Amino acid sequence: MKKSTYFILLLSLFFSFQSSAHTVKTLRVTASAYNSVAAQTNHHPNLTAWGVRLKPGMKAVAISRDLLHKGLKKGSRITIQGLSGEYVVLDKMHRRWRNKIDIYMGNDIKAARKWGKRTVTITVLD
């Protein structure tokens, strides 16, 4: 084989490895929990700011709007330190909040109170 063929082969391998590499992004945030009750939201407690209907059992989170500039978006999948499974960003919070997530806990007010407010690391999966 000619040197140029080897060079092209090496370049193609290099770029294929680069494009398949995933960068894992982690963020340290304050995490609280919320429920689908009018007292905690508004007169449409199951409807998110993005128009998504929440149902108990869904693994969803609301994010502060500043996190939109840090790589999170509607539909982003994340993991949350201290909780199992993947959560999906389906709601956004009022502009007053910064560096914060709110974990959706359906109608289970006791679970939300037990969670309280903590500083956790979240991992953005996509």
Sequence and secondary structure as in RCSB ss.txt:
>XXXX:A:sequence
MKKSTYFILLLSLFFSFQSSAHTVKTLRVTASAYNSVAAQTNHHPNLTAWGVRLKPGMKAVAISRDLLHKGLKKG
SRITIQGLSGEYVVLDKMHRRWRNKIDIYMGNDIKAARKWGKRTVTITVLD
>XXXX:A:secstr
  HHHHHHHHHHHHHHHHHH    EEEEEEEEEE S TTTS S TTB TTS B  TT  EEEE GGGGGGT  TT
 EEEETTS S EEEEEE  TT  SEEEEE TT HHHHHHH  EEEEEEE  
